[in-house]
Amino acid sequence: MRAAFKAVDAGYQVAVLVPTTILAEQHLRTFTARMAEFPIQIAALSRFATRKEQGGIVAGLADGSIDIVVGTHRLAQPDIRFHNLGLVIIDEEQRFGVEVKERLKALRHTVDVLTMTATPIPRTLHMSLLGLRDISNLETPPEDRLAVETRVTRFNGELIRHAVMRELNRGGQIFFVHNRVQDIQVLAKRLGQIVPEANLGIAHGQMPENDLERVMLDFVAHRFDLLLATTIVESGLDIPNANTIFIDEADRYGLADLHQLRGRVGRYKHRAYCYLLVDPNKNLSPTAAKRLHAIEEFSDMGAGFAIAMRDLEIRGAGNILGTEQSGHIAIVGYELYCALLEQAVAELKRLPPKTFIEVDVDLPGQAYIPQTYVSDMRPKIDLYRRLARIATRSELEDFGGELLDRFGPPPPVVEQLLGLAELRIAAHRWQIDTIHLEDQYVVFTYTSAGKIRELAAQSGGALRVVDGRSAYLPLNGSADTPEDIRSRVKSLLQSN
């Protein structure tokens, strides 16, 4: 709202894009109340507006008389023209396709875009992590806000009755999400038999606009207790009195959908409850079981970012230059694609090119991260990848300090792994490509004859240059242990 106010104050128009008509009406009320003291014209463009009202709003956007418009996908239609669009705010960004967002930005090439979401789509999150977009993560919850208690369970009438009665006894309200319109009335009768004490209302997107609006307003006004609805309630509805939600057939939903639906409760200081219901007679697929386990695991405040990261891992990062939101970069491979993209971003920002160290060190001795030191495979792989990208001594020291903080004193095999990384950094300075053992010699292959001659001179004759590609460091025969060999190579490469 502050960003919108600043844009209007500077003479620009603001478009607020939201996924549902209900959320558009909620935003219209909030914007209007917040800016009531200022001469700012605010309108909502959705199917709740009549054809005549929509025509007036479209005309007002074109001549500049409307400053802020809140709208659904209707805002991205070809007949919409803005007089001087300066800011596009996209709420619940994960509900919109890439094409819709790009169409809005194309209306004015210099438009600023602010996207807001608890669970960004993989493509958007990936662009933010690469530096193509700025990202800010709100991690401080509102005062007195508690995390939502989340349970995965089979559909159980006794459990549903207990949870509904607990909410009714403390004067609260309940969401029951069932995403199939054709049998929603059947479920309504069943719920009426389970908890006859609760007054029940039904809301779904196929209802006439006036009926849907009336049901939602009645629920906000607490004229009934239990709202049986489709996922039309998913996006941004703020009803502080509703603090229990049931999600029927939860295995059918994606991670982001489940997190968004859970976010409809727990919006006040009371403890909220989310029940993910599964058909008692259904066997879950492994993927669905993983999703339900993840949503149960990530139930803390600010868990949306962790969920979005897990979604990024599962679905892939998508195509930066096209419209695909998920999938893998099949042609060049993900790692190379990310490296190329990072390099291009650095060039555009006029940052110094990132140093990549590609030195193959093959010396005797064990160097790895054991299971007893880091037991979880996921952070272990991440540590290996980060270690491979370290390019300076200071980065390596920071990495060693982080290992000490997170996992305790490193065992000898981890110390040796860090020692090999130190050798790689030192070898790169002398433009050495590989270091390996051959009979009683350590063999260095190099790319710069000048550098290797300088190193040989500094070694006092210990390093012998034999041809245009190789140099040899003699050892003391079988008396040399793996530690002695690494120590000799280190003292040679770190000579000034």
N, C-alpha and C positions, 0 to 999 in steps of 0.2 A: 504493500500500500504506500509506503514511503517512496519507493522507486517510481510508482505511478504518479504520485503527487508531484515529485520533482520533474518528471517528464512533462506533465500538463503545465506546470509553472513555467517551463522553458518554451512553451508554445507548441508542444507535440501532442499527438493523439496516442492513446494506449489501447491495445487489444488484449483482453484476458481470455485465453482459450481454456475451456474446461470440458470434461468428457460427457457430463450428463446435465439434463435440464434442471434437475433438482439442485445440483451444486451451483448451476448458474444463478438460480433464484436466491440461494443462500448467500453467494458472493455479492449479488446486487444489493441485498439488504445490508450486508456488512459494509460495503463501500459507501453506500448512501448515508448510513448512520455516521460513519467515520468522517466523511467530508461534507456533512450537512452545513457547516458554517462557511463554506467557500463556494464561490460561483462556478462550480464544476458540473457539467452535464453528464450524467451517467445513465446508460441504457443496457438492457439485456436482450440479446438476440437468440431466441431458442423457439422450440415448438409451442411453448406456453404463450408466446406473443401471437396475436391474430395476424392475418395477411396484411391488413391495413397498417397495423402497428409496425410490422416488419418493414413495409415499404417506407414509412416515415423514418425509421432508424437507418436504413440503407442510404436514404437521401441525406440524413444528418451527418453520416460518416463522410459522404462525398463532399459536402460543402463545409465541413469542419465545425458544425454547430454542436456535435457530440464529442466530448473529450475522452471519455472512457467507455468502452463497450465490453460487456462480459458476454461470451457466447460459446456455443457448442461448435461442432464441425461446420455449422452454418456460416461461421466467419471465414472459412476457407473456400467458399463457393465463388465461382467466376464473376458473379454480379456484384461482389463487394469491392468498393473502391474507397480508399482513405484519402483525405485531404493532405494530411501531413503526419503519417505514422512514424513514431519514434521509438516505441517500446512494445515488444510482444512478451507477455507473461503466459507461460504454459504451465497450468496446474495439473498435477497427476500426469506427468509427462509420459509415463510408461503405457498410458492408454491410447497414445496417438502414434500413427505410422509416420515414417520418415517423410513421405510425400506431402502429408498435410502440413508439417512444420516447414518444409522447404518452400511450399507454395506461399505460406504467409510471409516468409523472409523475402521471397522474390518480389512482393508488392513494393518493397523499398529496400534497396541493397545496403543502405547504411543503418538499418534498423538494429537496435539492441535487443537481445533475447535473454530472458531470465526463465529458466526451467526449474520447476520445483517438483520433487517426488520423494517418497520414502524408499522406493525401490527402482532406481533408474534401469532402463533397458540396457543389455550388455554393450550395445554399440555406443551409447551415450557415455556410460561409465568408462569404457575403454578410451574414448576420446579425451575424457577428463584426466585419466591417469597418464596419458601420453603427453599432456600439456597442450592439446589442441583447444581445450576449453578450460576456463577457470572453474574450480569446484570449491565449495565451502560446505563443511559437514557440521550440522547443528547437533551437538552431543549433550547439551545441558537440557534436561527435561523441565517442564514447568514445575513450579513449587508444589509440593505434596503429591506429585504424580507417581503412581506405583506401576510396576511392570505388570502386564497381563498374565495371569496364570493360565497356561495352555496344556490341554490334555487331548490325547488321541484315544478314541474309544469306539467300540461298536455301538450301533443304534440300540439304545436301551431305554424303554419307557420309564422305568423306575428312576434311573439317573436323571432323565430329562425333567421328570416331575420334581425331584429333590432340588435341582438347580433352579428351576423356575420359581418354586415356592420360596426358596431362600431369597431370590431377588425381589419377589413381591412383598415379602415380610419386611424388607428394608426400604420399601417405597420406590423400587427401581423398575426399569423396563428391560425388555428382552428382544434381541434380533434373532430370527430363525431364517437362515439363508438356504433356499432350495432353488436351484437354477433351471428348473423345467416348468414352463407355464402350463403344459398340458395336464399334469397331474398335481398341480399345486392345491387344488380344491380338495383332492383326496387326502393329502397330507394335513390340510387344515382341519378336516373332520377327525383325523387320527389324533392330532394335538388337542382338539377339543375334548376328546375322551380321556387323554392322559392328564390334562390339567384344566378341568372345567371351570376352575376359579379365575382363570386369566381371560380378560377380554382380548379378542384377537382381530387384527386387521391384515389385509393382504395388499401388496404393492408389486406391480411388475410393469415392464415397459410397453406391453400391449394394451394397457388400460387407456381409456380416453384421458386427455391431458387434465381436464378439470377434476376427474375422479382421482387420478394419481396425486395431484397437488393437494386435494382435500385430505386424502389418507395420510400423506406425509405431514401436513400441518396439524392434523389431529394427533398424530403420534408425538410430535414435538410438544404439543399442548397437554400431553398425557391423558387424552380422552380414552385411550386403550393401552393395554400393558404389553402385548406381544405382537411384533410386526413380522409376519411371514412374507418374505420378499425374495426376489431374484437378486443377482449381483448389481442391480441398479443402485443399491445402497453402498456399493464398494467405495465410491470416490468422495472422500473429503467431508462427508456429513458429520456435523458436530452436534451430537445430542448427549450432553454430559450425564443425563439421568439414566441412559441405557448402558448397563455394565455387565451384561451377560450375552454372549452370542454363541449360537449353534451353527455350524457349517455342515450341511448334509452332503453326503457323498464327497467328502473332502479330498479323496484320492483323484478326483477329476480336475482339480485346480492346479495351476502353476504356483511356484513359490511366491512370486510377487502378488498374485491374486489373494493367496491365503494371508499374507502379511497385511495387505491393504484392508481386507475384511476384518481381521483381528483389530486393526487400528480404529474401527468404529466404536469400540468400547474402551474403557479405561481413560476417558477424557476428563475425568474429575479426580477428586482425592480418594474415592472409594476403590477398594480392591475389585478388579474386573476379572471375569472368567471367560475363556474361549474353549469350546468343545468341538473338536474335529471329529465328526461322526462318519463311520464307515459301515457299509452294508454288512450285517452279520454273516451272510452267506457268500461273501465275495472274497476271492483270493487276490491280494494286492500284488501288482507287478513290482519287481525290484526297484524300478525308478520311482514309482509312486511311494513306496515305503521310504526311500531315501528322502523324498521331498517332505513327507510328514515328519520324519525324524528331524530334519533340518529345522522346520518351523517350530517344532517342540523345543529343540536345542537353543535356537536363537530367539529367546523370549524377553531378553533384557531391553532396557531403554536404548534406543538408537541402534537396534539390531538390523534395521533395514539395510544399512550399508554392508554388513556382513552377509546378509541374504543375497543382495545384489552381486556381491563378489562370488558367492557360490553359484549363482545363476550364470555369471560370466564364465566360470569354469565349465559348467555343464553344457551350455549352449554355444560357446565360442563368442568371439568379439564382433562378428559382422564385418561389413564392408564399408570402409571409411568413405570411399568415393562413390559408392552406389547406394541403393535403398535397402539392401538386406540388413536386417537387425540382428541376425544370428547366423552361425555357420563358421566354417574354418577357412583359412587362407590356404587352399589346397596346392596352389602352383609353386609358391616359393617356400612354404613352411612358416609356421607362426613366429618362431624366434627371429628368423631373418627378416620377415615382414615388419615386426616391431622395431628391429634395429634400424632398418631403412627409414621407417617413419620417424623414429626418434632423431635420426640424423637430419632428415629434411626439416623437421620442426626447429632444430638447433640452428640450421642455416638461415631460416626465415627470421629467427629471433636474433640473428647475428651473435650467437654464442660460439665459443671456441669448440672445434670438433672434439667429440669424445674419443679418448684413447682406448683402443681395443688391444689387449695383450694376447698374442697367439704364440706362446712359447711352449714347446712340448718337452717336459722334463721327465726323463725315465731313469731314475736312480734306484738302487736297492733299498729295501726297508718298507714298512707298512705305514700308510698315511690315509686315514679315513675317519668318518664319524661313526663310532660304534653305537649299537642298539642301547647299551647301558648308559650312554651319555645323552642321546636324543632318541627317545623311543618312538615318537610319532613320525610316520613317513612323510607327511605333508611338509612340516617345518624343516625336516632334514633335507628334502629336495630343494626347498627354497634356499637353505644355507649354502648348498653346493653351487647353485646357480649364481648367487650373489658373490661367492668367493671367486668364481671363474671370471666375473666382470670387474673385480678390483684392480685398479691401475696404479695406485700410489701407496707409498709406505704408510702415510697417515690414515688412508682408508682401511688398510690392513690392521693397523693398531686399533682403530675404532671397532672393527669387526671382532677382533680378539677380546676387546673390553666388553662388547655386547654378549659374546659367548659366556664370559665369566659371570656377567650379571644374570643372564637368563638360565644357564644350566650348571653353573658352578665351575670350579677349577677344571680345565681340560685335561684329559688323560694324555699319555705320551704320543699315541697315534694321532690325536688331534693337533698336538704341538708340532708334530712332523708335517702334518698337512699344511699348517700355517707357514712352516719353514719352507716348504716347496713353493707356496704362493710367493713368499719373499724372494726366492731364487728366480721365479718367473719375472717378477718386476725388475730385479737387478739385471737379468739377462736381456730384457727388452731394451734397457738403456744402452747396452752395447750392441744392439741390433743382431742378437743371436736368436736363431730359430729353434734349434733343438739341442738338448743336452742328454747324452746317453752313455752307457758304459760299454766298452769294447776291449776285451782282454784286460790288460793292466793299465788302460787309459780311460779318462773321461773325454769324450769327443764332443766338440762344439761345432755345429754348422752355423754359418753366419751369412749376412747379406752385404755387410760393409767392410771392405778390406782395410780401409783407414782406421775404423774403430777397433778391429781385432788386432791390428799392428800396435795401436796405442795401448790396448790391454796387455798384449804380450810384453811390451816394453816395461810397463808398470809391474809386471809379475816377476821381473828380474831374470827372465829366461826360463821360468818354469813352464809357461805356456808356449807350445811350439806350433807355428803356422806351417802346415804341410802343403796346402794347395789353395786354390781360389775359393774353396767352399768350406774347408775343415781346419780345425786347430785341435791339438791334443795336449792334455794335461796328464803327465805320468803319475802313477800311484806307487805305493810302497809294497805292492804284491799282496799276498794273502793276509798281511798284518793289518790292512785297512778294514775297519768295520764300516757298516752303512753310515753310522754317525760321523766317522772320520771323513768319509768321502763327501758327505753333504757339507761338513765344516770347511773342507779345503776349497770346494766350489764356491761356497759363500764368501770366504775370505778373499778369493781371487776376484769375484765379480764386484765386491764392495770396496776394492782398492781404489784410491783416488789418483 
